Amino acid sequence: MNIKLPVDFFKRLGYFLVGLTIGLFVLNYFMSKKSANFDYLPNARTLKSIRNKAHFEYTPEVADLMQQHQIDSVAIQSMLYYGKIKFNKSNRGKAPCHTYLIEPTKKSAPISITIKRCDSVATLIKLEVKK
């Protein structure tokens, strides 16, 4: 079987590929200017809602542990960006405040934190250093 494609097909394919390439460059240009976040999964949505609270507080016990183990707020922020929430060990039933256990990942600091998220404030209530 010898199938012969018309020359017109290759011309159309060339136009299509040129247009597709230009379109991808234009799309990349506009999307790089915009800081678009696609937080659709429960873990990402919950971490984003904790990060966006107006106030972030530490309990005195946690502040002492942070000083003792030389943990700074950057490590806590890395947990709020890259940590993994353990929903089965979290307490989401108490309104208006929910408590979440956040475990470390490869990108985050090697600590485990428990955060109490209320309407306008998030409080770090427990900190555990992983070795």
N, CA, C and O atoms as a GROMACS GRO file, in nm:
protein
  524
    1MET      N    1   0.083  -0.118   0.000
    1MET     CA    2   0.000   0.000   0.000
    1MET      C    3   0.087   0.124   0.000
    1MET      O    4   0.165   0.148   0.092
    2ASN      N    5   0.074   0.197  -0.098
    2ASN     CA    6   0.151   0.320  -0.111
    2ASN      C    7   0.053   0.437  -0.105
    2ASN      O    8  -0.021   0.463  -0.200
    3ILE      N    9   0.055   0.508   0.008
    3ILE     CA   10  -0.036   0.622   0.025
    3ILE      C   11   0.042   0.747  -0.008
    3ILE      O   12   0.150   0.772   0.046
    4LYS      N   13  -0.014   0.824  -0.096
    4LYS     CA   14   0.052   0.946  -0.138
    4LYS      C   15  -0.023   1.066  -0.080
    4LYS      O   16  -0.142   1.085  -0.108
    5LEU      N   17   0.046   1.145   0.000
    5LEU     CA   18  -0.015   1.263   0.058
    5LEU      C   19   0.002   1.381  -0.036
    5LEU      O   20   0.108   1.399  -0.095
    6PRO      N   21  -0.102   1.460  -0.048
    6PRO     CA   22  -0.090   1.577  -0.136
    6PRO      C   23   0.004   1.681  -0.077
    6PRO      O   24   0.023   1.687   0.044
    7VAL      N   25   0.062   1.759  -0.162
    7VAL     CA   26   0.154   1.865  -0.121
    7VAL      C   27   0.081   1.968  -0.037
    7VAL      O   28   0.140   2.032   0.050
    8ASP      N   29  -0.048   1.984  -0.063
    8ASP     CA   30  -0.129   2.080   0.011
    8ASP      C   31  -0.132   2.045   0.161
    8ASP      O   32  -0.135   2.134   0.245
    9PHE      N   33  -0.130   1.916   0.194
    9PHE     CA   34  -0.130   1.873   0.334
    9PHE      C   35  -0.006   1.924   0.406
    9PHE      O   36  -0.017   1.975   0.518
   10PHE      N   37   0.109   1.911   0.348
   10PHE     CA   38   0.233   1.955   0.412
   10PHE      C   39   0.238   2.106   0.426
   10PHE      O   40   0.293   2.158   0.523
   11LYS      N   41   0.180   2.176   0.332
   11LYS     CA   42   0.173   2.322   0.341
   11LYS      C   43   0.083   2.362   0.459
   11LYS      O   44   0.118   2.451   0.536
   12ARG      N   45  -0.032   2.296   0.472
   12ARG     CA   46  -0.122   2.325   0.584
   12ARG      C   47  -0.057   2.286   0.717
   12ARG      O   48  -0.070   2.359   0.816
   13LEU      N   49   0.011   2.174   0.720
   13LEU     CA   50   0.079   2.132   0.842
   13LEU      C   51   0.185   2.233   0.883
   13LEU      O   52   0.201   2.263   1.001
   14GLY      N   53   0.257   2.286   0.784
   14GLY     CA   54   0.358   2.389   0.814
   14GLY      C   55   0.295   2.514   0.872
   14GLY      O   56   0.346   2.569   0.970
   15TYR      N   57   0.183   2.560   0.813
   15TYR     CA   58   0.113   2.677   0.866
   15TYR      C   59   0.062   2.651   1.009
   15TYR      O   60   0.072   2.737   1.096
   16PHE      N   61   0.009   2.532   1.030
   16PHE     CA   62  -0.041   2.496   1.162
   16PHE      C   63   0.071   2.500   1.265
   16PHE      O   64   0.054   2.558   1.373
   17LEU      N   65   0.186   2.440   1.235
   17LEU     CA   66   0.297   2.436   1.330
   17LEU      C   67   0.354   2.575   1.357
   17LEU      O   68   0.391   2.605   1.470
   18VAL      N   69   0.361   2.659   1.255
   18VAL     CA   70   0.408   2.797   1.275
   18VAL      C   71   0.310   2.871   1.365
   18VAL      O   72   0.352   2.940   1.458
   19GLY      N   73   0.181   2.859   1.339
   19GLY     CA   74   0.080   2.925   1.422
   19GLY      C   75   0.080   2.874   1.564
   19GLY      O   76   0.065   2.951   1.659
   20LEU      N   77   0.096   2.743   1.580
   20LEU     CA   78   0.100   2.684   1.713
   20LEU      C   79   0.221   2.736   1.791
   20LEU      O   80   0.210   2.767   1.910
   21THR      N   81   0.334   2.744   1.726
   21THR     CA   82   0.455   2.794   1.792
   21THR      C   83   0.438   2.939   1.834
   21THR      O   84   0.472   2.974   1.947
   22ILE      N   85   0.386   3.023   1.747
   22ILE     CA   86   0.364   3.164   1.782
   22ILE      C   87   0.264   3.174   1.897
   22ILE      O   88   0.284   3.252   1.989
   23GLY      N   89   0.158   3.095   1.892
   23GLY     CA   90   0.058   3.096   1.999
   23GLY      C   91   0.115   3.054   2.132
   23GLY      O   92   0.081   3.112   2.236
   24LEU      N   93   0.202   2.955   2.132
   24LEU     CA   94   0.264   2.911   2.258
   24LEU      C   95   0.356   3.018   2.315
   24LEU      O   96   0.361   3.036   2.436
   25PHE      N   97   0.429   3.088   2.228
   25PHE     CA   98   0.515   3.197   2.277
   25PHE      C   99   0.431   3.309   2.336
   25PHE      O  100   0.467   3.364   2.441
   26VAL      N  101   0.322   3.345   2.272
   26VAL     CA  102   0.235   3.451   2.324
   26VAL      C  103   0.173   3.408   2.456
   26VAL      O  104   0.170   3.487   2.551
   27LEU      N  105   0.125   3.286   2.464
   27LEU     CA  106   0.067   3.234   2.588
   27LEU      C  107   0.170   3.233   2.700
   27LEU      O  108   0.139   3.272   2.813
   28ASN      N  109   0.290   3.190   2.671
   28ASN     CA  110   0.398   3.188   2.771
   28ASN      C  111   0.429   3.329   2.818
   28ASN      O  112   0.454   3.350   2.937
   29TYR      N  113   0.428   3.426   2.729
   29TYR     CA  114   0.456   3.564   2.765
   29TYR      C  115   0.351   3.616   2.863
   29TYR      O  116   0.387   3.676   2.964
   30PHE      N  117   0.224   3.595   2.835
   30PHE     CA  118   0.119   3.646   2.923
   30PHE      C  119   0.112   3.570   3.055
   30PHE      O  120   0.085   3.630   3.159
   31MET      N  121   0.136   3.440   3.052
   31MET     CA  122   0.128   3.362   3.176
   31MET      C  123   0.249   3.387   3.266
   31MET      O  124   0.237   3.373   3.387
   32SER      N  125   0.362   3.423   3.210
   32SER     CA  126   0.478   3.451   3.295
   32SER      C  127   0.461   3.584   3.367
   32SER      O  128   0.518   3.603   3.475
   33LYS      N  129   0.385   3.676   3.312
   33LYS     CA  130   0.359   3.805   3.377
   33LYS      C  131   0.260   3.789   3.492
   33LYS      O  132   0.265   3.864   3.589
   34LYS      N  133   0.172   3.692   3.481
   34LYS     CA  134   0.067   3.672   3.580
   34LYS      C  135   0.113   3.566   3.679
   34LYS      O  136   0.163   3.460   3.640
   35SER      N  137   0.095   3.593   3.805
   35SER     CA  138   0.130   3.492   3.905
   35SER      C  139   0.005   3.408   3.933
   35SER      O  140  -0.066   3.430   4.031
   36ALA      N  141  -0.019   3.315   3.847
   36ALA     CA  142  -0.137   3.230   3.858
   36ALA      C  143  -0.107   3.109   3.945
   36ALA      O  144  -0.008   3.039   3.924
   37ASN      N  145  -0.193   3.086   4.042
   37ASN     CA  146  -0.182   2.968   4.127
   37ASN      C  147  -0.303   2.881   4.104
   37ASN      O  148  -0.416   2.931   4.100
   38PHE      N  149  -0.282   2.754   4.090
   38PHE     CA  150  -0.391   2.661   4.069
   38PHE      C  151  -0.402   2.572   4.191
   38PHE      O  152  -0.354   2.458   4.192
   39ASP      N  153  -0.465   2.625   4.295
   39ASP     CA  154  -0.478   2.553   4.421
   39ASP      C  155  -0.615   2.487   4.428
   39ASP      O  156  -0.706   2.538   4.493
   40TYR      N  157  -0.629   2.374   4.361
   40TYR     CA  158  -0.757   2.306   4.356
   40TYR      C  159  -0.766   2.186   4.449
   40TYR      O  160  -0.876   2.145   4.486
   41LEU      N  161  -0.654   2.131   4.487
   41LEU     CA  162  -0.656   2.014   4.574
   41LEU      C  163  -0.668   2.058   4.720
   41LEU      O  164  -0.625   2.168   4.754
   42PRO      N  165  -0.724   1.974   4.806
   42PRO     CA  166  -0.747   2.014   4.946
   42PRO      C  167  -0.621   2.056   5.020
   42PRO      O  168  -0.624   2.152   5.097
   43ASN      N  169  -0.509   1.986   4.998
   43ASN     CA  170  -0.385   2.021   5.066
   43ASN      C  171  -0.340   2.162   5.030
   43ASN      O  172  -0.307   2.241   5.118
   44ALA      N  173  -0.339   2.194   4.903
   44ALA     CA  174  -0.294   2.326   4.857
   44ALA      C  175  -0.390   2.436   4.902
   44ALA      O  176  -0.346   2.544   4.942
   45ARG      N  177  -0.520   2.410   4.896
   45ARG     CA  178  -0.618   2.512   4.939
   45ARG      C  179  -0.604   2.542   5.087
   45ARG      O  180  -0.610   2.658   5.128
   46THR      N  181  -0.587   2.438   5.169
   46THR     CA  182  -0.576   2.458   5.313
   46THR      C  183  -0.448   2.531   5.348
   46THR      O  184  -0.450   2.623   5.431
   47LEU      N  185  -0.335   2.493   5.288
   47LEU     CA  186  -0.210   2.563   5.315
   47LEU      C  187  -0.218   2.709   5.272
   47LEU      O  188  -0.166   2.797   5.341
   48LYS      N  189  -0.283   2.736   5.161
   48LYS     CA  190  -0.297   2.874   5.114
   48LYS      C  191  -0.385   2.954   5.210
   48LYS      O  192  -0.356   3.070   5.237
   49SER      N  193  -0.491   2.894   5.260
   49SER     CA  194  -0.578   2.967   5.353
   49SER      C  195  -0.506   2.996   5.484
   49SER      O  196  -0.532   3.099   5.547
   50ILE      N  197  -0.416   2.908   5.526
   50ILE     CA  198  -0.337   2.935   5.647
   50ILE      C  199  -0.237   3.048   5.620
   50ILE      O  200  -0.220   3.137   5.703
   51ARG      N  201  -0.170   3.043   5.504
   51ARG     CA  202  -0.072   3.148   5.470
   51ARG      C  203  -0.136   3.285   5.457
   51ARG      O  204  -0.072   3.386   5.486
   52ASN      N  205  -0.260   3.290   5.413
   52ASN     CA  206  -0.325   3.418   5.386
   52ASN      C  207  -0.398   3.478   5.505
   52ASN      O  208  -0.467   3.578   5.490
   53LYS      N  209  -0.383   3.421   5.623
   53LYS     CA  210  -0.446   3.480   5.742
   53LYS      C  211  -0.379   3.612   5.776
   53LYS      O  212  -0.259   3.631   5.753
   54ALA      N  213  -0.458   3.703   5.832
   54ALA     CA  214  -0.407   3.836   5.865
   54ALA      C  215  -0.299   3.829   5.973
   54ALA      O  216  -0.204   3.906   5.970
   55HIS      N  217  -0.314   3.738   6.067
   55HIS     CA  218  -0.217   3.727   6.177
   55HIS      C  219  -0.171   3.583   6.188
   55HIS      O  220  -0.250   3.489   6.174
   56PHE      N  221  -0.041   3.567   6.212
   56PHE     CA  222   0.017   3.435   6.237
   56PHE      C  223   0.089   3.444   6.370
   56PHE      O  224   0.180   3.525   6.387
   57GLU      N  225   0.049   3.360   6.465
   57GLU     CA  226   0.103   3.368   6.601
   57GLU      C  227   0.168   3.235   6.640
   57GLU      O  228   0.142   3.130   6.581
   58TYR      N  229   0.254   3.244   6.742
   58TYR     CA  230   0.319   3.128   6.800
   58TYR      C  231   0.281   3.121   6.947
   58TYR      O  232   0.273   3.224   7.014
   59THR      N  233   0.257   3.001   6.999
   59THR     CA  234   0.237   2.989   7.144
   59THR      C  235   0.373   3.005   7.211
   59THR      O  236   0.476   2.984   7.146
   60PRO      N  237   0.376   3.042   7.339
   60PRO     CA  238   0.505   3.060   7.407
   60PRO      C  239   0.590   2.932   7.408
   60PRO      O  240   0.713   2.939   7.398
   61GLU      N  241   0.525   2.816   7.420
   61GLU     CA  242   0.600   2.690   7.419
   61GLU      C  243   0.668   2.667   7.285
   61GLU      O  244   0.782   2.623   7.279
   62VAL      N  245   0.597   2.698   7.179
   62VAL     CA  246   0.653   2.682   7.045
   62VAL      C  247   0.766   2.780   7.022
   62VAL      O  248   0.868   2.745   6.962
   63ALA      N  249   0.750   2.904   7.068
   63ALA     CA  250   0.855   3.004   7.053
   63ALA      C  251   0.982   2.960   7.126
   63ALA      O  252   1.093   2.979   7.076
   64ASP      N  253   0.967   2.900   7.244
   64ASP     CA  254   1.083   2.849   7.317
   64ASP      C  255   1.150   2.734   7.241
   64ASP      O  256   1.273   2.728   7.233
   65LEU      N  257   1.070   2.643   7.186
   65LEU     CA  258   1.125   2.532   7.108
   65LEU      C  259   1.198   2.582   6.984
   65LEU      O  260   1.302   2.528   6.946
   66MET      N  261   1.143   2.684   6.921
   66MET     CA  262   1.208   2.740   6.802
   66MET      C  263   1.344   2.798   6.836
   66MET      O  264   1.440   2.780   6.761
   67GLN      N  265   1.353   2.867   6.949
   67GLN     CA  266   1.483   2.922   6.992
   67GLN      C  267   1.578   2.809   7.030
   67GLN      O  268   1.697   2.815   6.997
   68GLN      N  269   1.529   2.709   7.099
   68GLN     CA  270   1.613   2.599   7.145
   68GLN      C  271   1.673   2.522   7.028
   68GLN      O  272   1.791   2.485   7.032
   69HIS      N  273   1.595   2.497   6.924
   69HIS     CA  274   1.642   2.419   6.808
   69HIS      C  275   1.687   2.508   6.692
   69HIS      O  276   1.717   2.458   6.584
   70GLN      N  277   1.692   2.638   6.715
   70GLN     CA  278   1.735   2.736   6.614
   70GLN      C  279   1.653   2.724   6.485
   70GLN      O  280   1.708   2.714   6.375
   71ILE      N  281   1.523   2.724   6.501
   71ILE     CA  282   1.431   2.720   6.387
   71ILE      C  283   1.376   2.860   6.368
   71ILE      O  284   1.326   2.921   6.462
   72ASP      N  285   1.386   2.910   6.246
   72ASP     CA  286   1.336   3.045   6.221
   72ASP      C  287   1.203   3.041   6.146
   72ASP      O  288   1.153   2.934   6.113
   73SER      N  289   1.148   3.158   6.121
   73SER     CA  290   1.018   3.166   6.055
   73SER      C  291   1.025   3.121   5.909
   73SER      O  292   0.922   3.087   5.851
   74VAL      N  293   1.143   3.121   5.851
   74VAL     CA  294   1.158   3.074   5.713
   74VAL      C  295   1.128   2.924   5.705
   74VAL      O  296   1.067   2.877   5.609
   75ALA      N  297   1.170   2.849   5.805
   75ALA     CA  298   1.141   2.705   5.809
   75ALA      C  299   0.991   2.682   5.824
   75ALA      O  300   0.936   2.589   5.764
   76ILE      N  301   0.926   2.765   5.903
   76ILE     CA  302   0.780   2.754   5.920
   76ILE      C  303   0.711   2.788   5.788
   76ILE      O  304   0.615   2.720   5.749
   77GLN      N  305   0.758   2.891   5.720
   77GLN     CA  306   0.699   2.928   5.591
   77GLN      C  307   0.720   2.818   5.488
   77GLN      O  308   0.632   2.794   5.405
   78SER      N  309   0.836   2.751   5.491
   78SER     CA  310   0.857   2.642   5.396
   78SER      C  311   0.758   2.529   5.422
   78SER      O  312   0.714   2.462   5.328
   79MET      N  313   0.722   2.508   5.548
   79MET     CA  314   0.621   2.407   5.579
   79MET      C  315   0.485   2.449   5.526
   79MET      O  316   0.406   2.365   5.482
   80LEU      N  317   0.456   2.579   5.529
   80LEU     CA  318   0.326   2.628   5.481
   80LEU      C  319   0.318   2.631   5.329
   80LEU      O  320   0.209   2.646   5.274
   81TYR      N  321   0.430   2.617   5.261
   81TYR     CA  322   0.430   2.609   5.115
   81TYR      C  323   0.441   2.465   5.066
   81TYR      O  324   0.373   2.426   4.972
   82TYR      N  325   0.527   2.387   5.130
   82TYR     CA  326   0.560   2.255   5.077
   82TYR      C  327   0.517   2.139   5.167
   82TYR      O  328   0.534   2.023   5.130
   83GLY      N  329   0.463   2.168   5.285
   83GLY     CA  330   0.425   2.061   5.377
   83GLY      C  331   0.306   1.981   5.328
   83GLY      O  332   0.233   2.023   5.238
   84LYS      N  333   0.287   1.867   5.390
   84LYS     CA  334   0.175   1.777   5.356
   84LYS      C  335   0.083   1.769   5.477
   84LYS      O  336   0.125   1.727   5.585
   85ILE      N  337  -0.042   1.808   5.459
   85ILE     CA  338  -0.138   1.804   5.569
   85ILE      C  339  -0.189   1.661   5.586
   85ILE      O  340  -0.230   1.596   5.490
   86LYS      N  341  -0.185   1.614   5.709
   86LYS     CA  342  -0.240   1.484   5.743
   86LYS      C  343  -0.384   1.505   5.790
   86LYS      O  344  -0.409   1.529   5.908
   87PHE      N  345  -0.478   1.495   5.697
   87PHE     CA  346  -0.618   1.522   5.729
   87PHE      C  347  -0.675   1.418   5.825
   87PHE      O  348  -0.765   1.450   5.904
   88ASN      N  349  -0.626   1.295   5.820
   88ASN     CA  350  -0.677   1.193   5.911
   88ASN      C  351  -0.635   1.218   6.055
   88ASN      O  352  -0.699   1.167   6.148
   89LYS      N  353  -0.528   1.294   6.076
   89LYS     CA  354  -0.483   1.327   6.212
   89LYS      C  355  -0.518   1.470   6.250
   89LYS      O  356  -0.480   1.516   6.358
   90SER      N  357  -0.589   1.541   6.164
   90SER     CA  358  -0.629   1.678   6.191
   90SER      C  359  -0.771   1.679   6.247
   90SER      O  360  -0.846   1.582   6.232
   91ASN      N  361  -0.805   1.791   6.311
   91ASN     CA  362  -0.938   1.804   6.370
   91ASN      C  363  -1.010   1.918   6.300
   91ASN      O  364  -0.989   2.035   6.334
   92ARG      N  365  -1.093   1.885   6.203
   92ARG     CA  366  -1.162   1.986   6.125
   92ARG      C  367  -1.304   2.007   6.172
   92ARG      O  368  -1.376   2.088   6.113
   93GLY      N  369  -1.348   1.938   6.274
   93GLY     CA  370  -1.487   1.943   6.316
   93GLY      C  371  -1.523   2.058   6.407
   93GLY      O  372  -1.639   2.097   6.413
   94LYS      N  373  -1.426   2.114   6.477
   94LYS     CA  374  -1.457   2.221   6.573
   94LYS      C  375  -1.470   2.354   6.502
   94LYS      O  376  -1.373   2.405   6.445
   95ALA      N  377  -1.588   2.410   6.505
   95ALA     CA  378  -1.608   2.543   6.446
   95ALA      C  379  -1.589   2.646   6.556
   95ALA      O  380  -1.627   2.614   6.669
   96PRO      N  381  -1.538   2.760   6.536
   96PRO     CA  382  -1.490   2.818   6.412
   96PRO      C  383  -1.342   2.789   6.384
   96PRO      O  384  -1.291   2.830   6.280
   97CYS      N  385  -1.274   2.719   6.474
   97CYS     CA  386  -1.131   2.693   6.454
   97CYS      C  387  -1.108   2.546   6.416
   97CYS      O  388  -1.172   2.456   6.470
   98HIS      N  389  -1.016   2.526   6.324
   98HIS     CA  390  -0.979   2.392   6.280
   98HIS      C  391  -0.831   2.371   6.310
   98HIS      O  392  -0.752   2.465   6.303
   99THR      N  393  -0.794   2.250   6.345
   99THR     CA  394  -0.656   2.217   6.377
   99THR      C  395  -0.601   2.123   6.272
   99THR      O  396  -0.664   2.023   6.238
  100TYR      N  397  -0.482   2.155   6.219
  100TYR     CA  398  -0.422   2.076   6.113
  100TYR      C  399  -0.280   2.033   6.152
  100TYR      O  400  -0.203   2.112   6.206
  101LEU      N  401  -0.249   1.908   6.124
  101LEU     CA  402  -0.113   1.855   6.142
  101LEU      C  403  -0.045   1.859   6.006
  101LEU      O  404  -0.095   1.802   5.909
  102ILE      N  405   0.069   1.925   5.999
  102ILE     CA  406   0.144   1.938   5.874
  102ILE      C  407   0.276   1.865   5.889
  102ILE      O  408   0.357   1.898   5.976
  103GLU      N  409   0.297   1.767   5.803
  103GLU     CA  410   0.417   1.684   5.804
  103GLU      C  411   0.516   1.735   5.699
  103GLU      O  412   0.475   1.797   5.601
  104PRO      N  413   0.645   1.709   5.719
  104PRO     CA  414   0.745   1.758   5.623
  104PRO      C  415   0.746   1.676   5.493
  104PRO      O  416   0.704   1.561   5.489
  105THR      N  417   0.794   1.741   5.388
  105THR     CA  418   0.819   1.675   5.260
  105THR      C  419   0.967   1.695   5.228
  105THR      O  420   1.041   1.749   5.310
  106LYS      N  421   1.009   1.652   5.110
  106LYS     CA  422   1.150   1.668   5.072
  106LYS      C  423   1.189   1.814   5.056
  106LYS      O  424   1.305   1.849   5.079
  107LYS      N  425   1.094   1.899   5.016
  107LYS     CA  426   1.124   2.041   4.992
  107LYS      C  427   1.114   2.125   5.118
  107LYS      O  428   1.167   2.236   5.120
  108SER      N  429   1.050   2.077   5.222
  108SER     CA  430   1.027   2.158   5.342
  108SER      C  431   1.130   2.127   5.450
  108SER      O  432   1.214   2.038   5.436
  109ALA      N  433   1.120   2.202   5.557
  109ALA     CA  434   1.207   2.182   5.673
  109ALA      C  435   1.170   2.050   5.742
  109ALA      O  436   1.055   2.008   5.734
  110PRO      N  437   1.265   1.985   5.809
  110PRO     CA  438   1.236   1.856   5.874
  110PRO      C  439   1.168   1.873   6.009
  110PRO      O  440   1.219   1.827   6.112
  111ILE      N  441   1.054   1.938   6.010
  111ILE     CA  442   0.977   1.958   6.132
  111ILE      C  443   0.832   1.922   6.105
  111ILE      O  444   0.787   1.923   5.991
  112SER      N  445   0.761   1.891   6.210
  112SER     CA  446   0.619   1.863   6.203
  112SER      C  447   0.549   1.969   6.287
  112SER      O  448   0.589   1.993   6.401
  113ILE      N  449   0.447   2.033   6.233
  113ILE     CA  450   0.381   2.141   6.306
  113ILE      C  451   0.230   2.116   6.311
  113ILE      O  452   0.172   2.052   6.223
  114THR      N  453   0.170   2.167   6.416
  114THR     CA  454   0.024   2.164   6.430
  114THR      C  455  -0.022   2.308   6.438
  114THR      O  456   0.025   2.387   6.520
  115ILE      N  457  -0.117   2.342   6.351
  115ILE     CA  458  -0.164   2.480   6.340
  115ILE      C  459  -0.314   2.484   6.366
  115ILE      O  460  -0.390   2.401   6.316
  116LYS      N  461  -0.354   2.582   6.444
  116LYS     CA  462  -0.495   2.607   6.471
  116LYS      C  463  -0.537   2.725   6.384
  116LYS      O  464  -0.489   2.837   6.403
  117ARG      N  465  -0.626   2.700   6.290
  117ARG     CA  466  -0.669   2.803   6.196
  117ARG      C  467  -0.809   2.851   6.234
  117ARG      O  468  -0.906   2.775   6.230
  118CYS      N  469  -0.818   2.979   6.270
  118CYS     CA  470  -0.946   3.041   6.303
  118CYS      C  471  -0.983   3.139   6.192
  118CYS      O  472  -0.921   3.140   6.086
  119ASP      N  473  -1.084   3.222   6.217
  119ASP     CA  474  -1.132   3.312   6.113
  119ASP      C  475  -1.027   3.411   6.065
  119ASP      O  476  -1.006   3.426   5.945
  120SER      N  477  -0.960   3.478   6.158
  120SER     CA  478  -0.865   3.582   6.117
  120SER      C  479  -0.722   3.557   6.164
  120SER      O  480  -0.633   3.637   6.135
  121VAL      N  481  -0.699   3.448   6.236
  121VAL     CA  482  -0.566   3.423   6.290
  121VAL      C  483  -0.532   3.274   6.277
  121VAL      O  484  -0.618   3.187   6.289
  122ALA      N  485  -0.405   3.248   6.252
  122ALA     CA  486  -0.353   3.111   6.253
  122ALA      C  487  -0.247   3.105   6.362
  122ALA      O  488  -0.159   3.190   6.369
  123THR      N  489  -0.257   3.004   6.448
  123THR     CA  490  -0.167   2.992   6.562
  123THR      C  491  -0.093   2.859   6.554
  123THR      O  492  -0.154   2.753   6.539
  124LEU      N  493   0.040   2.867   6.563
  124LEU     CA  494   0.123   2.748   6.567
  124LEU      C  495   0.122   2.698   6.711
  124LEU      O  496   0.179   2.762   6.799
  125ILE      N  497   0.058   2.583   6.734
  125ILE     CA  498   0.039   2.537   6.872
  125ILE      C  499   0.132   2.421   6.911
  125ILE      O  500   0.149   2.393   7.030
  126LYS      N  501   0.191   2.354   6.812
  126LYS     CA  502   0.281   2.243   6.844
  126LYS      C  503   0.389   2.232   6.738
  126LYS      O  504   0.363   2.248   6.619
  127LEU      N  505   0.509   2.204   6.782
  127LEU     CA  506   0.622   2.189   6.692
  127LEU      C  507   0.701   2.065   6.734
  127LEU      O  508   0.731   2.047   6.852
  128GLU      N  509   0.734   1.982   6.636
  128GLU     CA  510   0.811   1.862   6.664
  128GLU      C  511   0.924   1.854   6.562
  128GLU      O  512   0.900   1.858   6.442
  129VAL      N  513   1.046   1.845   6.610
  129VAL     CA  514   1.162   1.838   6.522
  129VAL      C  515   1.185   1.694   6.481
  129VAL      O  516   1.198   1.605   6.565
  130LYS      N  517   1.191   1.671   6.348
  130LYS     CA  518   1.215   1.538   6.294
  130LYS      C  519   1.365   1.520   6.272
  130LYS      O  520   1.433   1.614   6.232
  131LYS      N  521   1.414   1.403   6.298
  131LYS     CA  522   1.557   1.379   6.278
  131LYS      C  523   1.579   1.284   6.165
  131LYS      O  524   1.693   1.252   6.133
   0.00000   0.00000   0.00000
